[in-house]
Each structure stands twice: as structure tokens, then as C-alpha cells.
Amino acid sequence: MRLDKFLKVSRLVKRRTVANELCDAKHVDVNGKTARASYEIKVGDIIEIQMGSNLIRAEVLQVSEHATKEGAALMYQLI
């Protein structure tokens, strides 16, 4: 699954366009490297999102195309 779609489905970011803008501005790292929106996310990847002074760090636990509100929280674990 693409990084921008994962961020939206997992509800780490509210909208996919915002996820794209964060990637374009180089505010998203995957496994320590700056990632583009088209990066393919895999289970075990570590995502870091810099939004202003907030840093969100999460490990990918599962990848699914659709998720409910409760299911979205099970897609990642904050570290």
C-alpha cells in the first residue's frame, strides 16, 4: 500500500492530500529515510511524521485497504 494511503486509512493523518503534502515537504521518514508518497509500506516499517513541533513515531503492524475507527488503531503502534 502507498504511504499516503496508509497514513489516511490508519488515521495518522486526516486527509490523503495532507499526507501527500507532508511527503512532498519531506516531513515523513520511513526507516530513517525521507519517503515519497508512493513508497510501498510493509509490516515492520517505522514511520516518523514531523508536523510542526510534534513528532509522531509509529511502527506498522498491519496493512489493510479499509479500516473502521477501531480497526485503524490496530494498524500501527506508537513508539
PyMOL Python script that loads the backbone (N, CA, C, O; Angstrom):
from pymol import cmd

cmd.read_pdbstr("""\
ATOM      1  N   MET A   1       0.851  -1.169   0.000  1.00  0.00           N
ATOM      2  CA  MET A   1       0.000   0.000   0.000  1.00  0.00           C
ATOM      3  C   MET A   1       0.902   1.239   0.000  1.00  0.00           C
ATOM      4  O   MET A   1       1.959   1.251   0.631  1.00  0.00           O
ATOM      5  N   ARG A   2       0.475   2.256  -0.703  1.00  0.00           N
ATOM      6  CA  ARG A   2       1.223   3.519  -0.753  1.00  0.00           C
ATOM      7  C   ARG A   2       1.247   4.188   0.619  1.00  0.00           C
ATOM      8  O   ARG A   2       0.315   4.043   1.410  1.00  0.00           O
ATOM      9  N   LEU A   3       2.315   4.915   0.886  1.00  0.00           N
ATOM     10  CA  LEU A   3       2.489   5.599   2.160  1.00  0.00           C
ATOM     11  C   LEU A   3       1.361   6.585   2.427  1.00  0.00           C
ATOM     12  O   LEU A   3       0.806   6.599   3.526  1.00  0.00           O
ATOM     13  N   ASP A   4       1.009   7.416   1.437  1.00  0.00           N
ATOM     14  CA  ASP A   4      -0.037   8.417   1.660  1.00  0.00           C
ATOM     15  C   ASP A   4      -1.376   7.772   1.978  1.00  0.00           C
ATOM     16  O   ASP A   4      -2.125   8.275   2.816  1.00  0.00           O
ATOM     17  N   LYS A   5      -1.682   6.664   1.317  1.00  0.00           N
ATOM     18  CA  LYS A   5      -2.947   5.971   1.592  1.00  0.00           C
ATOM     19  C   LYS A   5      -2.924   5.332   2.978  1.00  0.00           C
ATOM     20  O   LYS A   5      -3.929   5.362   3.689  1.00  0.00           O
ATOM     21  N   PHE A   6      -1.785   4.753   3.369  1.00  0.00           N
ATOM     22  CA  PHE A   6      -1.680   4.156   4.697  1.00  0.00           C
ATOM     23  C   PHE A   6      -1.899   5.207   5.777  1.00  0.00           C
ATOM     24  O   PHE A   6      -2.617   4.959   6.746  1.00  0.00           O
ATOM     25  N   LEU A   7      -1.290   6.374   5.621  1.00  0.00           N
ATOM     26  CA  LEU A   7      -1.438   7.434   6.622  1.00  0.00           C
ATOM     27  C   LEU A   7      -2.900   7.843   6.771  1.00  0.00           C
ATOM     28  O   LEU A   7      -3.354   8.130   7.878  1.00  0.00           O
ATOM     29  N   LYS A   8      -3.636   7.870   5.662  1.00  0.00           N
ATOM     30  CA  LYS A   8      -5.053   8.247   5.701  1.00  0.00           C
ATOM     31  C   LYS A   8      -5.907   7.129   6.291  1.00  0.00           C
ATOM     32  O   LYS A   8      -6.736   7.385   7.164  1.00  0.00           O
ATOM     33  N   VAL A   9      -5.716   5.887   5.823  1.00  0.00           N
ATOM     34  CA  VAL A   9      -6.533   4.762   6.292  1.00  0.00           C
ATOM     35  C   VAL A   9      -6.297   4.498   7.774  1.00  0.00           C
ATOM     36  O   VAL A   9      -7.235   4.175   8.504  1.00  0.00           O
ATOM     37  N   SER A  10      -5.048   4.632   8.223  1.00  0.00           N
ATOM     38  CA  SER A  10      -4.727   4.387   9.636  1.00  0.00           C
ATOM     39  C   SER A  10      -5.094   5.578  10.518  1.00  0.00           C
ATOM     40  O   SER A  10      -5.003   5.504  11.743  1.00  0.00           O
ATOM     41  N   ARG A  11      -5.503   6.657   9.894  1.00  0.00           N
ATOM     42  CA  ARG A  11      -5.929   7.882  10.578  1.00  0.00           C
ATOM     43  C   ARG A  11      -4.803   8.566  11.345  1.00  0.00           C
ATOM     44  O   ARG A  11      -5.052   9.274  12.321  1.00  0.00           O
ATOM     45  N   LEU A  12      -3.567   8.354  10.904  1.00  0.00           N
ATOM     46  CA  LEU A  12      -2.443   9.126  11.442  1.00  0.00           C
ATOM     47  C   LEU A  12      -2.512  10.550  10.902  1.00  0.00           C
ATOM     48  O   LEU A  12      -2.101  11.502  11.566  1.00  0.00           O
ATOM     49  N   VAL A  13      -3.047  10.679   9.669  1.00  0.00           N
ATOM     50  CA  VAL A  13      -3.266  11.977   9.030  1.00  0.00           C
ATOM     51  C   VAL A  13      -4.712  12.008   8.572  1.00  0.00           C
ATOM     52  O   VAL A  13      -5.249  10.998   8.117  1.00  0.00           O
ATOM     53  N   LYS A  14      -5.342  13.172   8.692  1.00  0.00           N
ATOM     54  CA  LYS A  14      -6.780  13.265   8.439  1.00  0.00           C
ATOM     55  C   LYS A  14      -7.165  13.064   6.972  1.00  0.00           C
ATOM     56  O   LYS A  14      -8.161  12.403   6.678  1.00  0.00           O
ATOM     57  N   ARG A  15      -6.380  13.633   6.049  1.00  0.00           N
ATOM     58  CA  ARG A  15      -6.724  13.553   4.621  1.00  0.00           C
ATOM     59  C   ARG A  15      -5.527  13.086   3.812  1.00  0.00           C
ATOM     60  O   ARG A  15      -4.378  13.328   4.180  1.00  0.00           O
ATOM     61  N   ARG A  16      -5.814  12.409   2.696  1.00  0.00           N
ATOM     62  CA  ARG A  16      -4.739  11.910   1.838  1.00  0.00           C
ATOM     63  C   ARG A  16      -3.965  13.056   1.197  1.00  0.00           C
ATOM     64  O   ARG A  16      -2.756  12.948   0.990  1.00  0.00           O
ATOM     65  N   THR A  17      -4.644  14.141   0.885  1.00  0.00           N
ATOM     66  CA  THR A  17      -3.941  15.287   0.292  1.00  0.00           C
ATOM     67  C   THR A  17      -2.944  15.888   1.287  1.00  0.00           C
ATOM     68  O   THR A  17      -1.862  16.328   0.900  1.00  0.00           O
ATOM     69  N   VAL A  18      -3.314  15.902   2.561  1.00  0.00           N
ATOM     70  CA  VAL A  18      -2.400  16.389   3.604  1.00  0.00           C
ATOM     71  C   VAL A  18      -1.203  15.447   3.705  1.00  0.00           C
ATOM     72  O   VAL A  18      -0.069  15.901   3.861  1.00  0.00           O
ATOM     73  N   ALA A  19      -1.446  14.143   3.618  1.00  0.00           N
ATOM     74  CA  ALA A  19      -0.365  13.159   3.649  1.00  0.00           C
ATOM     75  C   ALA A  19       0.587  13.384   2.468  1.00  0.00           C
ATOM     76  O   ALA A  19       1.806  13.316   2.629  1.00  0.00           O
ATOM     77  N   ASN A  20       0.027  13.654   1.280  1.00  0.00           N
ATOM     78  CA  ASN A  20       0.854  13.953   0.104  1.00  0.00           C
ATOM     79  C   ASN A  20       1.697  15.195   0.323  1.00  0.00           C
ATOM     80  O   ASN A  20       2.883  15.208  -0.004  1.00  0.00           O
ATOM     81  N   GLU A  21       1.093  16.240   0.876  1.00  0.00           N
ATOM     82  CA  GLU A  21       1.816  17.490   1.113  1.00  0.00           C
ATOM     83  C   GLU A  21       2.943  17.287   2.127  1.00  0.00           C
ATOM     84  O   GLU A  21       4.026  17.847   1.961  1.00  0.00           O
ATOM     85  N   LEU A  22       2.703  16.496   3.172  1.00  0.00           N
ATOM     86  CA  LEU A  22       3.743  16.208   4.156  1.00  0.00           C
ATOM     87  C   LEU A  22       4.912  15.466   3.503  1.00  0.00           C
ATOM     88  O   LEU A  22       6.072  15.760   3.789  1.00  0.00           O
ATOM     89  N   CYS A  23       4.609  14.517   2.637  1.00  0.00           N
ATOM     90  CA  CYS A  23       5.664  13.773   1.937  1.00  0.00           C
ATOM     91  C   CYS A  23       6.437  14.676   0.987  1.00  0.00           C
ATOM     92  O   CYS A  23       7.664  14.600   0.920  1.00  0.00           O
ATOM     93  N   ASP A  24       5.728  15.532   0.250  1.00  0.00           N
ATOM     94  CA  ASP A  24       6.381  16.454  -0.680  1.00  0.00           C
ATOM     95  C   ASP A  24       7.300  17.427   0.042  1.00  0.00           C
ATOM     96  O   ASP A  24       8.337  17.818  -0.494  1.00  0.00           O
ATOM     97  N   ALA A  25       6.921  17.823   1.267  1.00  0.00           N
ATOM     98  CA  ALA A  25       7.715  18.758   2.065  1.00  0.00           C
ATOM     99  C   ALA A  25       8.815  18.030   2.844  1.00  0.00           C
ATOM    100  O   ALA A  25       9.526  18.648   3.637  1.00  0.00           O
ATOM    101  N   LYS A  26       8.957  16.716   2.620  1.00  0.00           N
ATOM    102  CA  LYS A  26       9.992  15.895   3.270  1.00  0.00           C
ATOM    103  C   LYS A  26       9.857  15.873   4.789  1.00  0.00           C
ATOM    104  O   LYS A  26      10.853  15.928   5.511  1.00  0.00           O
ATOM    105  N   HIS A  27       8.612  15.793   5.269  1.00  0.00           N
ATOM    106  CA  HIS A  27       8.338  15.711   6.696  1.00  0.00           C
ATOM    107  C   HIS A  27       8.023  14.287   7.148  1.00  0.00           C
ATOM    108  O   HIS A  27       7.694  14.061   8.312  1.00  0.00           O
ATOM    109  N   VAL A  28       8.125  13.319   6.220  1.00  0.00           N
ATOM    110  CA  VAL A  28       7.815  11.926   6.553  1.00  0.00           C
ATOM    111  C   VAL A  28       9.035  11.053   6.242  1.00  0.00           C
ATOM    112  O   VAL A  28       9.550  11.051   5.124  1.00  0.00           O
ATOM    113  N   ASP A  29       9.478  10.316   7.260  1.00  0.00           N
ATOM    114  CA  ASP A  29      10.581   9.366   7.099  1.00  0.00           C
ATOM    115  C   ASP A  29      10.057   7.964   7.336  1.00  0.00           C
ATOM    116  O   ASP A  29       9.191   7.746   8.183  1.00  0.00           O
ATOM    117  N   VAL A  30      10.597   7.003   6.569  1.00  0.00           N
ATOM    118  CA  VAL A  30      10.290   5.599   6.787  1.00  0.00           C
ATOM    119  C   VAL A  30      11.626   4.880   6.964  1.00  0.00           C
ATOM    120  O   VAL A  30      12.493   4.927   6.092  1.00  0.00           O
ATOM    121  N   ASN A  31      11.769   4.227   8.089  1.00  0.00           N
ATOM    122  CA  ASN A  31      13.011   3.516   8.423  1.00  0.00           C
ATOM    123  C   ASN A  31      14.229   4.436   8.350  1.00  0.00           C
ATOM    124  O   ASN A  31      15.302   4.022   7.910  1.00  0.00           O
ATOM    125  N   GLY A  32      14.055   5.692   8.785  1.00  0.00           N
ATOM    126  CA  GLY A  32      15.164   6.634   8.852  1.00  0.00           C
ATOM    127  C   GLY A  32      15.484   7.368   7.572  1.00  0.00           C
ATOM    128  O   GLY A  32      16.422   8.165   7.548  1.00  0.00           O
ATOM    129  N   LYS A  33      14.734   7.129   6.495  1.00  0.00           N
ATOM    130  CA  LYS A  33      14.979   7.795   5.215  1.00  0.00           C
ATOM    131  C   LYS A  33      13.744   8.557   4.788  1.00  0.00           C
ATOM    132  O   LYS A  33      12.619   8.099   4.985  1.00  0.00           O
ATOM    133  N   THR A  34      13.963   9.741   4.193  1.00  0.00           N
ATOM    134  CA  THR A  34      12.844  10.529   3.683  1.00  0.00           C
ATOM    135  C   THR A  34      12.108   9.715   2.625  1.00  0.00           C
ATOM    136  O   THR A  34      12.725   9.139   1.729  1.00  0.00           O
ATOM    137  N   ALA A  35      10.783   9.673   2.738  1.00  0.00           N
ATOM    138  CA  ALA A  35       9.979   8.834   1.839  1.00  0.00           C
ATOM    139  C   ALA A  35       9.018   9.681   1.012  1.00  0.00           C
ATOM    140  O   ALA A  35       8.504  10.697   1.478  1.00  0.00           O
ATOM    141  N   ARG A  36       8.790   9.245  -0.212  1.00  0.00           N
ATOM    142  CA  ARG A  36       7.806   9.878  -1.074  1.00  0.00           C
ATOM    143  C   ARG A  36       6.444   9.246  -0.806  1.00  0.00           C
ATOM    144  O   ARG A  36       6.353   8.188  -0.182  1.00  0.00           O
ATOM    145  N   ALA A  37       5.393   9.898  -1.280  1.00  0.00           N
ATOM    146  CA  ALA A  37       4.028   9.414  -1.071  1.00  0.00           C
ATOM    147  C   ALA A  37       3.805   8.049  -1.713  1.00  0.00           C
ATOM    148  O   ALA A  37       2.938   7.295  -1.271  1.00  0.00           O
ATOM    149  N   SER A  38       4.568   7.722  -2.741  1.00  0.00           N
ATOM    150  CA  SER A  38       4.384   6.463  -3.463  1.00  0.00           C
ATOM    151  C   SER A  38       5.146   5.300  -2.834  1.00  0.00           C
ATOM    152  O   SER A  38       5.084   4.184  -3.349  1.00  0.00           O
ATOM    153  N   TYR A  39       5.857   5.529  -1.746  1.00  0.00           N
ATOM    154  CA  TYR A  39       6.619   4.460  -1.081  1.00  0.00           C
ATOM    155  C   TYR A  39       5.666   3.343  -0.651  1.00  0.00           C
ATOM    156  O   TYR A  39       4.594   3.611  -0.108  1.00  0.00           O
ATOM    157  N   GLU A  40       6.060   2.087  -0.897  1.00  0.00           N
ATOM    158  CA  GLU A  40       5.232   0.931  -0.535  1.00  0.00           C
ATOM    159  C   GLU A  40       5.495   0.536   0.918  1.00  0.00           C
ATOM    160  O   GLU A  40       6.598   0.113   1.265  1.00  0.00           O
ATOM    161  N   ILE A  41       4.481   0.676   1.755  1.00  0.00           N
ATOM    162  CA  ILE A  41       4.578   0.366   3.186  1.00  0.00           C
ATOM    163  C   ILE A  41       4.489  -1.138   3.398  1.00  0.00           C
ATOM    164  O   ILE A  41       3.694  -1.823   2.754  1.00  0.00           O
ATOM    165  N   LYS A  42       5.324  -1.648   4.319  1.00  0.00           N
ATOM    166  CA  LYS A  42       5.302  -3.064   4.687  1.00  0.00           C
ATOM    167  C   LYS A  42       5.181  -3.169   6.205  1.00  0.00           C
ATOM    168  O   LYS A  42       5.494  -2.221   6.925  1.00  0.00           O
ATOM    169  N   VAL A  43       4.728  -4.320   6.684  1.00  0.00           N
ATOM    170  CA  VAL A  43       4.652  -4.573   8.123  1.00  0.00           C
ATOM    171  C   VAL A  43       6.067  -4.509   8.693  1.00  0.00           C
ATOM    172  O   VAL A  43       7.002  -5.086   8.138  1.00  0.00           O
ATOM    173  N   GLY A  44       6.206  -3.796   9.812  1.00  0.00           N
ATOM    174  CA  GLY A  44       7.504  -3.657  10.456  1.00  0.00           C
ATOM    175  C   GLY A  44       8.197  -2.337  10.170  1.00  0.00           C
ATOM    176  O   GLY A  44       9.171  -1.995  10.841  1.00  0.00           O
ATOM    177  N   ASP A  45       7.709  -1.583   9.179  1.00  0.00           N
ATOM    178  CA  ASP A  45       8.296  -0.278   8.869  1.00  0.00           C
ATOM    179  C   ASP A  45       8.067   0.691  10.025  1.00  0.00           C
ATOM    180  O   ASP A  45       7.039   0.627  10.699  1.00  0.00           O
ATOM    181  N   ILE A  46       9.024   1.586  10.253  1.00  0.00           N
ATOM    182  CA  ILE A  46       8.913   2.635  11.262  1.00  0.00           C
ATOM    183  C   ILE A  46       8.684   3.952  10.532  1.00  0.00           C
ATOM    184  O   ILE A  46       9.509   4.371   9.720  1.00  0.00           O
ATOM    185  N   ILE A  47       7.557   4.605  10.824  1.00  0.00           N
ATOM    186  CA  ILE A  47       7.197   5.866  10.175  1.00  0.00           C
ATOM    187  C   ILE A  47       7.374   7.005  11.175  1.00  0.00           C
ATOM    188  O   ILE A  47       6.926   6.913  12.318  1.00  0.00           O
ATOM    189  N   GLU A  48       8.032   8.079  10.738  1.00  0.00           N
ATOM    190  CA  GLU A  48       8.174   9.287  11.553  1.00  0.00           C
ATOM    191  C   GLU A  48       7.549  10.441  10.783  1.00  0.00           C
ATOM    192  O   GLU A  48       7.900  10.693   9.631  1.00  0.00           O
ATOM    193  N   ILE A  49       6.618  11.143  11.429  1.00  0.00           N
ATOM    194  CA  ILE A  49       5.927  12.271  10.801  1.00  0.00           C
ATOM    195  C   ILE A  49       6.197  13.509  11.632  1.00  0.00           C
ATOM    196  O   ILE A  49       5.901  13.537  12.826  1.00  0.00           O
ATOM    197  N   GLN A  50       6.764  14.546  10.997  1.00  0.00           N
ATOM    198  CA  GLN A  50       7.046  15.811  11.675  1.00  0.00           C
ATOM    199  C   GLN A  50       5.971  16.819  11.265  1.00  0.00           C
ATOM    200  O   GLN A  50       5.921  17.252  10.114  1.00  0.00           O
ATOM    201  N   MET A  51       5.105  17.189  12.225  1.00  0.00           N
ATOM    202  CA  MET A  51       4.061  18.184  11.972  1.00  0.00           C
ATOM    203  C   MET A  51       4.276  19.328  12.950  1.00  0.00           C
ATOM    204  O   MET A  51       3.879  19.245  14.112  1.00  0.00           O
ATOM    205  N   GLY A  52       4.901  20.386  12.477  1.00  0.00           N
ATOM    206  CA  GLY A  52       5.232  21.498  13.365  1.00  0.00           C
ATOM    207  C   GLY A  52       6.238  21.026  14.392  1.00  0.00           C
ATOM    208  O   GLY A  52       7.281  20.481  14.030  1.00  0.00           O
ATOM    209  N   SER A  53       5.945  21.223  15.663  1.00  0.00           N
ATOM    210  CA  SER A  53       6.851  20.779  16.719  1.00  0.00           C
ATOM    211  C   SER A  53       6.525  19.364  17.193  1.00  0.00           C
ATOM    212  O   SER A  53       7.217  18.829  18.059  1.00  0.00           O
ATOM    213  N   ASN A  54       5.481  18.756  16.636  1.00  0.00           N
ATOM    214  CA  ASN A  54       5.089  17.390  17.020  1.00  0.00           C
ATOM    215  C   ASN A  54       5.794  16.358  16.148  1.00  0.00           C
ATOM    216  O   ASN A  54       5.860  16.507  14.928  1.00  0.00           O
ATOM    217  N   LEU A  55       6.316  15.318  16.775  1.00  0.00           N
ATOM    218  CA  LEU A  55       6.908  14.197  16.059  1.00  0.00           C
ATOM    219  C   LEU A  55       6.116  12.951  16.413  1.00  0.00           C
ATOM    220  O   LEU A  55       6.029  12.568  17.580  1.00  0.00           O
ATOM    221  N   ILE A  56       5.539  12.320  15.397  1.00  0.00           N
ATOM    222  CA  ILE A  56       4.784  11.077  15.597  1.00  0.00           C
ATOM    223  C   ILE A  56       5.652   9.949  15.054  1.00  0.00           C
ATOM    224  O   ILE A  56       6.091   9.987  13.904  1.00  0.00           O
ATOM    225  N   ARG A  57       5.893   8.949  15.889  1.00  0.00           N
ATOM    226  CA  ARG A  57       6.687   7.791  15.503  1.00  0.00           C
ATOM    227  C   ARG A  57       5.835   6.554  15.688  1.00  0.00           C
ATOM    228  O   ARG A  57       5.324   6.309  16.781  1.00  0.00           O
ATOM    229  N   ALA A  58       5.675   5.768  14.627  1.00  0.00           N
ATOM    230  CA  ALA A  58       4.802   4.598  14.694  1.00  0.00           C
ATOM    231  C   ALA A  58       5.404   3.429  13.931  1.00  0.00           C
ATOM    232  O   ALA A  58       6.087   3.607  12.923  1.00  0.00           O
ATOM    233  N   GLU A  59       5.132   2.217  14.440  1.00  0.00           N
ATOM    234  CA  GLU A  59       5.539   1.000  13.754  1.00  0.00           C
ATOM    235  C   GLU A  59       4.315   0.396  13.088  1.00  0.00           C
ATOM    236  O   GLU A  59       3.255   0.297  13.706  1.00  0.00           O
ATOM    237  N   VAL A  60       4.454  -0.011  11.831  1.00  0.00           N
ATOM    238  CA  VAL A  60       3.353  -0.603  11.076  1.00  0.00           C
ATOM    239  C   VAL A  60       3.151  -2.038  11.549  1.00  0.00           C
ATOM    240  O   VAL A  60       4.072  -2.854  11.498  1.00  0.00           O
ATOM    241  N   LEU A  61       1.931  -2.341  12.012  1.00  0.00           N
ATOM    242  CA  LEU A  61       1.604  -3.687  12.486  1.00  0.00           C
ATOM    243  C   LEU A  61       0.830  -4.492  11.452  1.00  0.00           C
ATOM    244  O   LEU A  61       0.981  -5.711  11.366  1.00  0.00           O
ATOM    245  N   GLN A  62       0.005  -3.813  10.672  1.00  0.00           N
ATOM    246  CA  GLN A  62      -0.747  -4.489   9.609  1.00  0.00           C
ATOM    247  C   GLN A  62      -1.114  -3.475   8.544  1.00  0.00           C
ATOM    248  O   GLN A  62      -1.188  -2.273   8.795  1.00  0.00           O
ATOM    249  N   VAL A  63      -1.343  -3.997   7.344  1.00  0.00           N
ATOM    250  CA  VAL A  63      -1.710  -3.152   6.210  1.00  0.00           C
ATOM    251  C   VAL A  63      -3.029  -3.677   5.656  1.00  0.00           C
ATOM    252  O   VAL A  63      -3.121  -4.846   5.280  1.00  0.00           O
ATOM    253  N   SER A  64      -4.052  -2.821   5.603  1.00  0.00           N
ATOM    254  CA  SER A  64      -5.327  -3.213   5.009  1.00  0.00           C
ATOM    255  C   SER A  64      -5.916  -2.021   4.264  1.00  0.00           C
ATOM    256  O   SER A  64      -5.715  -0.870   4.652  1.00  0.00           O
ATOM    257  N   GLU A  65      -6.643  -2.312   3.191  1.00  0.00           N
ATOM    258  CA  GLU A  65      -7.171  -1.272   2.309  1.00  0.00           C
ATOM    259  C   GLU A  65      -8.222  -0.383   2.981  1.00  0.00           C
ATOM    260  O   GLU A  65      -8.309   0.808   2.683  1.00  0.00           O
ATOM    261  N   HIS A  66      -9.009  -0.956   3.876  1.00  0.00           N
ATOM    262  CA  HIS A  66     -10.068  -0.216   4.565  1.00  0.00           C
ATOM    263  C   HIS A  66     -10.016  -0.546   6.050  1.00  0.00           C
ATOM    264  O   HIS A  66      -9.643  -1.652   6.442  1.00  0.00           O
ATOM    265  N   ALA A  67     -10.395   0.429   6.870  1.00  0.00           N
ATOM    266  CA  ALA A  67     -10.394   0.178   8.305  1.00  0.00           C
ATOM    267  C   ALA A  67     -11.464   1.027   8.979  1.00  0.00           C
ATOM    268  O   ALA A  67     -11.698   2.176   8.604  1.00  0.00           O
ATOM    269  N   THR A  68     -12.100   0.444   9.970  1.00  0.00           N
ATOM    270  CA  THR A  68     -13.036   1.195  10.795  1.00  0.00           C
ATOM    271  C   THR A  68     -12.223   2.033  11.777  1.00  0.00           C
ATOM    272  O   THR A  68     -10.997   1.934  11.821  1.00  0.00           O
ATOM    273  N   LYS A  69     -12.902   2.847  12.553  1.00  0.00           N
ATOM    274  CA  LYS A  69     -12.199   3.669  13.532  1.00  0.00           C
ATOM    275  C   LYS A  69     -11.417   2.789  14.504  1.00  0.00           C
ATOM    276  O   LYS A  69     -10.270   3.094  14.832  1.00  0.00           O
ATOM    277  N   GLU A  70     -12.025   1.711  14.961  1.00  0.00           N
ATOM    278  CA  GLU A  70     -11.364   0.813  15.907  1.00  0.00           C
ATOM    279  C   GLU A  70     -10.250   0.030  15.208  1.00  0.00           C
ATOM    280  O   GLU A  70      -9.183  -0.193  15.780  1.00  0.00           O
ATOM    281  N   GLY A  71     -10.506  -0.377  13.987  1.00  0.00           N
ATOM    282  CA  GLY A  71      -9.522  -1.152  13.214  1.00  0.00           C
ATOM    283  C   GLY A  71      -8.304  -0.334  12.828  1.00  0.00           C
ATOM    284  O   GLY A  71      -7.206  -0.877  12.706  1.00  0.00           O
ATOM    285  N   ALA A  72      -8.485   0.974  12.632  1.00  0.00           N
ATOM    286  CA  ALA A  72      -7.376   1.845  12.253  1.00  0.00           C
ATOM    287  C   ALA A  72      -6.323   1.894  13.347  1.00  0.00           C
ATOM    288  O   ALA A  72      -5.130   1.949  13.049  1.00  0.00           O
ATOM    289  N   ALA A  73      -6.738   1.877  14.594  1.00  0.00           N
ATOM    290  CA  ALA A  73      -5.802   1.925  15.712  1.00  0.00           C
ATOM    291  C   ALA A  73      -4.965   0.652  15.812  1.00  0.00           C
ATOM    292  O   ALA A  73      -3.897   0.662  16.425  1.00  0.00           O
ATOM    293  N   LEU A  74      -5.436  -0.434  15.219  1.00  0.00           N
ATOM    294  CA  LEU A  74      -4.705  -1.689  15.266  1.00  0.00           C
ATOM    295  C   LEU A  74      -3.682  -1.808  14.136  1.00  0.00           C
ATOM    296  O   LEU A  74      -2.926  -2.778  14.092  1.00  0.00           O
ATOM    297  N   MET A  75      -3.650  -0.839  13.226  1.00  0.00           N
ATOM    298  CA  MET A  75      -2.741  -0.886  12.095  1.00  0.00           C
ATOM    299  C   MET A  75      -1.329  -0.436  12.465  1.00  0.00           C
ATOM    300  O   MET A  75      -0.377  -0.729  11.742  1.00  0.00           O
ATOM    301  N   TYR A  76      -1.190   0.272  13.583  1.00  0.00           N
ATOM    302  CA  TYR A  76       0.127   0.778  13.970  1.00  0.00           C
ATOM    303  C   TYR A  76       0.242   0.804  15.488  1.00  0.00           C
ATOM    304  O   TYR A  76      -0.745   0.685  16.213  1.00  0.00           O
ATOM    305  N   GLN A  77       1.481   0.964  15.943  1.00  0.00           N
ATOM    306  CA  GLN A  77       1.753   1.107  17.370  1.00  0.00           C
ATOM    307  C   GLN A  77       2.681   2.299  17.535  1.00  0.00           C
ATOM    308  O   GLN A  77       3.742   2.343  16.913  1.00  0.00           O
ATOM    309  N   LEU A  78       2.302   3.261  18.358  1.00  0.00           N
ATOM    310  CA  LEU A  78       3.136   4.424  18.595  1.00  0.00           C
ATOM    311  C   LEU A  78       4.353   4.026  19.421  1.00  0.00           C
ATOM    312  O   LEU A  78       4.256   3.237  20.362  1.00  0.00           O
ATOM    313  N   ILE A  79       5.488   4.582  19.053  1.00  0.00           N
ATOM    314  CA  ILE A  79       6.721   4.320  19.814  1.00  0.00           C
ATOM    315  C   ILE A  79       7.362   5.617  20.261  1.00  0.00           C
ATOM    316  O   ILE A  79       8.406   5.597  20.913  1.00  0.00           O
TER     317      ILE A  79
END
""", "prot")
cmd.dss("prot")
cmd.show_as("cartoon", "prot")
cmd.util.cbc("prot")
cmd.orient("prot")
